[in-house]
């Protein structure tokens, strides 16, 4: 081939240093160095907290609905335990332990699903 290759790398093969130089050239102070990582960490914390709270509320509501019905006693207990684990996930997310919060949310949903199997 007679064409010359491009001097710029595709975006998925740029190094971190290249990205920092590009951001510095752009002049946006909020996106330089650790600002971008801090924003992503903040979003991850809020996502973990929000997910944990929503799942805890859903598990609590399901436990209350199942307790008032004819379901066996193990079903609302499983929903309540799953809701407690999801609330723990929200607390972990608020403290910045997003990876542990993710696993706690998954475990809470699995406990609630197990309770649904007893019905």
C-alpha positions as CSV (number, residue, x, y, z in Angstrom):
1,X,0.0,0.0,0.0
2,X,1.3,3.4,-0.8
3,X,-0.7,5.4,1.8
4,X,1.0,6.6,4.9
5,X,-0.4,5.5,8.3
6,X,-2.2,8.0,10.5
7,X,-0.1,9.6,13.2
8,X,-2.8,9.5,15.8
9,X,-3.7,6.2,17.5
10,X,-7.4,5.2,17.7
11,X,-9.1,6.2,20.9
12,X,-9.1,2.7,22.3
13,X,-5.3,2.3,22.0
14,X,-4.2,5.7,23.4
15,X,-2.1,5.6,26.5
16,X,-3.0,7.4,29.7
17,X,-0.3,10.0,29.1
18,X,-1.8,10.7,25.7
19,X,-5.3,11.2,27.2
20,X,-3.9,13.5,29.9
21,X,-2.1,15.6,27.2
22,X,-5.3,15.8,25.2
23,X,-7.3,16.9,28.2
24,X,-4.6,19.4,29.1
25,X,-4.7,20.8,25.6
26,X,-8.5,21.1,25.8
27,X,-8.1,23.3,28.8
28,X,-10.9,21.7,30.9
29,X,-9.6,21.8,34.4
30,X,-12.4,19.5,35.8
31,X,-11.4,16.6,33.6
32,X,-7.7,16.6,34.2
33,X,-5.8,13.9,36.1
34,X,-7.7,12.6,39.0
35,X,-10.8,14.8,38.4
36,X,-12.2,12.3,35.9
37,X,-11.5,9.4,38.2
38,X,-13.1,11.2,41.2
39,X,-16.2,11.8,39.2
40,X,-16.4,8.2,38.2
41,X,-15.9,7.1,41.8
42,X,-18.7,9.5,42.9
43,X,-21.1,8.1,40.3
44,X,-20.3,4.6,41.4
45,X,-21.0,5.4,45.0
46,X,-24.3,7.1,44.2
47,X,-25.3,4.1,42.0
48,X,-24.4,1.7,44.8
49,X,-26.4,3.7,47.3
50,X,-29.4,4.1,45.1
51,X,-29.5,0.5,44.0
52,X,-29.2,-0.7,47.6
53,X,-32.0,1.6,48.8
54,X,-34.4,0.6,46.0
55,X,-33.7,-3.1,46.5
56,X,-34.1,-2.7,50.3
57,X,-37.5,-0.9,49.9
58,X,-38.7,-3.5,47.4
59,X,-37.7,-6.4,49.7
60,X,-39.4,-4.7,52.7
61,X,-42.6,-4.2,50.7
62,X,-42.5,-7.8,49.4
63,X,-42.0,-9.1,53.0
64,X,-44.9,-7.0,54.3
65,X,-47.2,-8.2,51.4
66,X,-46.2,-11.8,51.9
67,X,-46.6,-11.7,55.6
68,X,-50.2,-10.5,55.3
69,X,-51.0,-13.4,52.8
70,X,-51.2,-17.1,53.1
71,X,-47.5,-17.7,52.3
72,X,-45.4,-19.9,54.6
73,X,-43.5,-18.0,57.4
74,X,-40.2,-18.6,55.7
75,X,-41.1,-16.5,52.7
76,X,-41.5,-13.1,54.4
77,X,-38.4,-13.8,56.5
78,X,-36.3,-14.5,53.4
79,X,-37.5,-11.2,51.9
80,X,-36.8,-9.3,55.1
81,X,-33.3,-10.8,55.3
82,X,-32.6,-10.0,51.7
83,X,-33.8,-6.4,52.3
84,X,-31.4,-6.1,55.2
85,X,-28.5,-7.3,53.1
86,X,-29.5,-4.8,50.4
87,X,-29.6,-2.0,53.0
88,X,-26.1,-3.1,54.0
89,X,-25.1,-2.7,50.4
90,X,-26.4,0.9,50.5
91,X,-24.3,1.6,53.6
92,X,-21.2,0.1,52.0
93,X,-21.8,2.1,48.9
94,X,-22.1,5.3,50.9
95,X,-18.7,4.6,52.5
96,X,-17.0,4.0,49.2
97,X,-16.9,0.2,49.2
98,X,-18.6,-0.1,45.9
99,X,-17.3,-3.5,45.0
100,X,-18.5,-5.0,48.3
101,X,-21.8,-3.1,47.9
102,X,-22.3,-4.7,44.5
103,X,-21.7,-8.2,45.9
104,X,-24.0,-7.5,48.9
105,X,-26.8,-6.3,46.6
106,X,-26.4,-9.4,44.5
107,X,-26.5,-11.6,47.6
108,X,-29.6,-9.8,48.9
109,X,-31.4,-10.3,45.7
110,X,-30.4,-14.0,45.7
111,X,-31.8,-14.3,49.2
112,X,-35.1,-12.7,48.1
113,X,-35.2,-15.1,45.1
114,X,-34.6,-18.0,47.4
115,X,-37.6,-16.9,49.5
116,X,-39.7,-16.7,46.4
117,X,-38.9,-20.3,45.7
118,X,-40.3,-21.4,49.1
119,X,-43.7,-20.0,48.1
